[in-house]
Amino acid sequence: WTSGSGYSSYDTGTSMYNSRTSSSWYDYDGYSSGSRHSTPGVVGLHNLGNTCFMNSALQCLSNTVPLTDYFLNGTHELHINRENVLGMGGRLAEEYAALVKDMWSGGGRPVAPRELKW
């Protein structure tokens, strides 16, 4: 897909997507096919008991390009309301950001979403 909002096209070929056209947290096209690195974003999530449905939702969210870019480039930090006494001080957003960064680091190893399972 192509959007007029500064995102480049979504590609199901060699890379998951080509990030934003401006600077980005990760170089999604920068892995070498000759190395042991895997495609960023293509990782499994460990099942932590009864978390298979949560893991499915996390995989869907992680592959929503604008949302993933929002968390990878740190923009979410500008929108966290830490003073709301009824909220969680931004902990959920921070833990989701950490999970997305793990998933998109290019390591290729399964990730355990432990901090999201309270």
C-alpha positions as CSV (number, residue, x, y, z in Angstrom):
1,W,0.0,0.0,0.0
2,T,1.0,3.6,-0.5
3,S,-0.1,6.5,1.6
4,G,0.2,10.2,1.2
5,S,1.1,10.6,4.9
6,G,4.9,10.1,4.4
7,Y,4.9,6.3,4.5
8,S,6.5,4.4,1.7
9,S,5.0,1.3,0.1
10,Y,4.2,-1.9,2.0
11,D,6.1,-4.8,0.5
12,T,5.5,-8.5,1.1
13,G,8.7,-9.4,-0.7
14,T,12.1,-9.2,0.9
15,S,11.2,-6.8,3.7
16,M,8.1,-6.2,5.8
17,Y,7.9,-2.5,5.0
18,N,10.2,0.4,4.0
19,S,9.6,2.5,7.1
20,R,8.9,6.2,6.9
21,T,10.4,8.2,4.1
22,S,12.0,10.4,6.8
23,S,14.5,9.1,9.5
24,S,13.4,5.9,11.2
25,W,14.4,3.7,14.2
26,Y,15.4,0.7,12.1
27,D,16.6,0.1,8.6
28,Y,14.1,-2.4,7.4
29,D,15.9,-3.1,4.1
30,G,19.3,-3.2,5.6
31,Y,19.7,-6.9,6.3
32,S,21.9,-9.1,4.2
33,S,20.4,-12.3,2.7
34,G,23.8,-13.9,3.1
35,S,23.8,-13.4,6.9
36,R,22.0,-15.3,9.6
37,H,19.8,-12.2,10.3
38,S,16.1,-12.7,9.7
39,T,13.6,-10.2,8.3
40,P,12.7,-7.7,11.0
41,G,9.2,-8.1,12.4
42,V,9.0,-11.8,11.4
43,V,9.2,-13.4,14.8
44,G,7.1,-15.7,16.9
45,L,5.8,-14.9,20.4
46,H,6.2,-17.4,23.2
47,N,2.9,-18.6,24.6
48,L,3.0,-17.8,28.3
49,G,0.3,-20.0,29.6
50,N,-3.0,-18.9,28.1
51,T,-1.8,-16.0,25.9
52,C,-2.4,-17.4,22.3
53,F,-5.2,-14.9,21.6
54,M,-3.2,-12.0,23.1
55,N,-0.2,-13.0,20.9
56,S,-2.4,-13.1,17.8
57,A,-3.6,-9.5,18.5
58,L,0.0,-8.4,19.2
59,Q,1.1,-9.8,15.9
60,C,-1.7,-8.0,14.1
61,L,-0.9,-4.7,15.9
62,S,2.8,-5.1,15.2
63,N,2.2,-5.4,11.5
64,T,0.1,-2.3,11.3
65,V,2.7,-0.1,9.7
66,P,1.7,3.4,11.0
67,L,1.2,2.1,14.6
68,T,4.6,0.3,14.6
69,D,6.4,3.3,13.2
70,Y,4.8,5.4,15.9
71,F,6.3,3.2,18.6
72,L,9.6,2.5,16.9
73,N,10.5,6.1,16.3
74,G,9.6,7.1,19.9
75,T,6.7,9.5,19.0
76,H,4.5,7.7,21.5
77,E,6.6,9.3,24.3
78,L,5.2,12.7,23.5
79,H,1.6,11.5,24.1
80,I,1.9,9.6,27.4
81,N,-0.1,11.1,30.2
82,R,1.9,10.2,33.3
83,E,-0.1,12.3,35.7
84,N,-3.5,10.7,35.3
85,V,-4.3,9.1,38.7
86,L,-6.7,6.6,37.1
87,G,-4.2,5.5,34.5
88,M,-1.0,3.4,34.6
89,G,1.5,6.2,34.1
90,G,2.3,5.1,30.6
91,R,3.5,1.7,31.6
92,L,1.4,-0.2,29.0
93,A,2.6,2.1,26.1
94,E,6.2,1.7,27.3
95,E,6.0,-2.1,27.5
96,Y,4.3,-2.3,24.1
97,A,7.1,-0.1,22.6
98,A,9.8,-2.3,24.1
99,L,8.0,-5.4,22.7
100,V,7.7,-3.9,19.2
101,K,11.4,-2.9,19.3
102,D,12.3,-6.5,20.2
103,M,10.1,-7.9,17.5
104,W,11.6,-5.5,14.8
105,S,15.2,-5.7,15.9
106,G,16.0,-8.3,13.2
107,G,17.2,-10.9,15.7
108,G,14.8,-13.6,14.4
109,R,14.4,-15.2,17.8
110,P,11.0,-15.7,19.4
111,V,10.0,-13.0,21.9
112,A,8.2,-13.4,25.2
113,P,5.7,-10.7,25.9
114,R,6.0,-11.2,29.7
115,E,5.7,-7.5,30.6
116,L,2.3,-7.2,28.9
117,K,0.9,-10.1,30.8
118,W,0.0,-8.6,34.2
